[in-house]
């Protein structure tokens, strides 16, 4: 039997064993599980929040500048595209006789 098949069989046995264990534990452990999972979740959130670094004032200024410049650049681009397409549609309507 190849190694891949052996590991697949092993995983199936482990999963089946876990399913049987969960069925045997019943409803009271599910309620306990909710509290356990909630506690673990909050513990993980707290540990992740400890990793958060507040940016310096210089970093805030530079990223704000980049965002403002990008907004105006995209606004200008879309204004030009809108004007070109609007004039093209108006020309086509005039050419077809829809607008006089």
KOLSE-490214 format. One record per residue: residue in one letter; x, y negated, z of N, C-alpha, C in turn. Coordinates in steps of 0.2 Angstrom, whole numbers, plus 2048, in hexadecimal, padded with zeros to 3 digits. Example, Ala and Ser with C-alpha at 12.3 -4.5 7.8 and 13.67 -1.06 7.14 Angstrom:
# residues 2
A84281C82783E816827842810827
S84080B823844805824840800827
This chain:
# residues 100
X8048068008008008008057FA800
X8037F57FB8087EF7FB8077EB801
X80C7E680280C7E28088067DE808
X8047DB8037FE7D68027F87DA805
X7F77E08037F17E48057F17E580C
X7F77E780F7F77E88167F67E281A
X7F87DC8187F77D681C7EF7D481B
X7EC7D58167E57D48157E17D9819
X7E37DF81A7DF7E481E7E07E1825
X7E67DF8277E77DD82E7E37D7830
X7E37D282B7DE7CC82C7D77CE82D
X7D57D38297CE7D582A7CC7D8830
X7D17DC8337D07DF8397D07DA83F
X7D57D583E7D57D08447CE7CC843
X7CC7CA83D7C67C683D7C07CA840
X7C07D183E7BA7D58417BA7D5848
X7C07D684B7C17D68527BF7D0855
X7C17CA8527BE7C48557B77C3855
X7B47C584F7AD7C584F7A97C9854
X7AC7CF8557A97D485A7AA7D0861
X7AF7CD8627B17CA8697AC7C486A
X7AA7C08657A67BB86579F7BD866
X79D7C38637967C58647957C886B
X79A7CB86E79A7CE8757997C887A
X79C7C287979D7BD87E7967BA87F
X7927B987A78B7B787A78A7AF87B
X7847AD87D7827A687D7867A2882
X7867A58887897A088D79079E88C
X7947A288879B7A088679B79B880
X79579B87D79579687779478F87A
X79078E880790788883796785886
X79A78A8897A078988C7A5787886
X7A478A8807A878987B7A8781878
X7A177F8797A07788777A477387B
X7A47748827A87708867B0771885
X7B27778847B97788837BB77587C
X7B77768777B97728717B976B871
X7B47688757B47618767BA75E87A
X7BC76287F7C17608837C876087F
X7C876687B7CE7668767CE761871
X7C975F86E7C875A8697CA75386C
X7C87528727CA74B8767D174B877
X7D47518797DB75187B7DF750875
X7DD75386F7E07528697E074A866
X7DA7478677D97408667DE73C86A
X7DE73D8707E37398747EA73A872
X7EC7408717F374186F7F473E868
X7F073E8637F173A85D7F173385E
X7ED7308627ED7298647F3727867
X7F772B86A7FD72986D802728867
X80172B86280672B85C805724858
X7FF7218597FD71B855802715857
X80571285280970C853806706850
X8067018548036FB8528086F784E
X8066F584880A6F184480D6EA847
X8136E88458156E28478116DC843
X8126D684680F6D08428116CF83B
X8186D183A81B6D08338186D582F
X8176DB8318146E082D80C6DF82B
X8096DC8308026DA82F8026D4829
X8066CF82A8066CA8258086CC81E
X80D6D181E80F6D38178096D7814
X8066DC8178016E08147FB6DC813
X7F96D78177F46D28157F56CE80F
X7FB6CC80E7FD6C88087FC6CD802
X7FE6D38027FE6D87FD7F76D97FB
X7F26DA8007EB6DB7FF7E86D57FB
X7E96CF7FE7E66C97FB7E96C87F4
X7EF6C97F27F26C87EB7EE6CE7E7
X7EE6D47E97EB6D97E57E36D87E4
X7E06D57E97D96D37E87D86CE7E2
X7DC6C97E37DC6C47DD7DE6C67D7
X7E36CB7D67E56CD7D07E06D27CD
X7DD6D67D17D76DA7CE7D16D67CC
X7D06D17D07CA6CC7CE7CB6C97C8
X7D16C67C77D36C37C07D36C87BA
X7D56CE7BC7D56D37B67CE6D57B4
X7CA6D67B97C36D87B87BF6D27B5
X7C16CC7B77BD6C67B47BF6C67AC
X7C56C77AB7C76C77A37C46CC7A0
X7C46D37A27C16D879F7B96D779E
X7B66D47A37AF6D27A37AD6CD79D
X7B26C879D7B16C37987B26C6791
X7B76CA7907B86CD7897B26D1787
X7B06D678C7AB6DA78A7A46D7789
X7A36D278D79D6CE78C79D6CA786
X7A26C77847A36C477D7A26C9777
X7A56CF7787A46D477379D6D6772
X79A6D77787936DA77778E6D4774
X7906CE77678C6C877378D6C876C
X7936C976A7956C97627916CE75F
X7916D476278E6DA75E7876D875E
X7836D676377C6D476377B6CF75E
X77F6CA75D77E6C575877F6C7751
X7846CC7507856CF74A7806D3747
X77C6D774C7776DB74B7706D774A
X7706D174C76A6CD74B7666CD751
X7686CF7567646D075C7646C9760
X7696C575F7696BE76276A6B975D
X7666B475D7676AF75876A6A975A
